[in-house]
Amino acid sequence: MSVGKSGRASVAVLGEHEIIEIIRRRLELMPDSPVSFGDDVSAVGLGGKRLAVLKTDMLVGKTDVPSGMSLWQAARKSIVMNVSDFASKGVSPVAVLVALGLPRDLTRQDIEQIADGLNAGAREYGAYVVGGDTNEASDLVVSVSLFGSTEQGKLMLRSGACPGDVLAVTGSFGKSAAGLRLLLDERCSAPNELREGLLQAVYMPKARLPEGLALGQCGAVSASIDSSDGLAWSLHEIARMSNVGFALDRVPMAEEVFRFAELNGFDALDLALYGGEEYELVVTVKANLCAKAAAAVEAVGGCLLPIGKVTGERGIFFHVGGEKRLIEARGWEHFKSEV
């Protein structure tokens, strides 16, 4: 038995994904669940063709609130994290429950910031905070539960990709990873205008909800996930759940990522692939419906960028300059990734 599966192994050895798998194996799973355990959201039948869609995600001060982020921004981010998963399924959020763990040294002004940030995040995406719970904690904890509904068969799952489908994303990658390095590594530097743009990507992330809803409506998507754990990890999750592979011919990166990487000695492609904390959608699209999907996203002010193809051969590779580079299954993982 490997160390990672030993009963004596700590959570630091196990990591988030193994912890989830341990818990999953010990649960009695709901029969005929509309969504496989481990997808971006959960769902329960409401009768007829309607599904209740549920999502919960937790923001913790130590691991999710970098230096310089205000409590307003942190509270808003806790909503965005959840909305991004709804976006990847093509579901509009309706109601939000929030459980707060609050250190006792927070002030009235701090609580007002948190409340305002929660409200701003919910209203930004058309939802309302309808209740929750508060308790004392040693660190800030904002646990958000999101609720919505959809028709059965409308959810874009991780498990439907087929060989020949087109792999596409809703934006570029690497800015959040570069911004986090500026905040976490004092050896990193950037000119003020570059620094401000990279930090903005960290402090004010955006969920691609309009794009996700448009893609869900157009019926062109075979599989979908959000990229909050990193582009590489997202690709491996779709590949695992769809039993496919990927051949990439491009990885969209903002010009700021190349500038930051050159200034600080990083590989820009590594920042884009393995950074995490970005909320783009990663989708596979039926080849004959690519134009329809792109038009649907453009109609709501977004863009859909083809970056490769789905293959029948397992493994994820980036083909560039006549070379074939393996994309590893790594990204942000709680308990293992460095804060």
Summary of the structure (lengths in Angstrom):
residues: 339
radius of gyration: 19.8
end to end distance: 28.9
largest distance: 59.4
contacts: 1153
relative contact order: 0.16
helix: 39%
strand: 25%
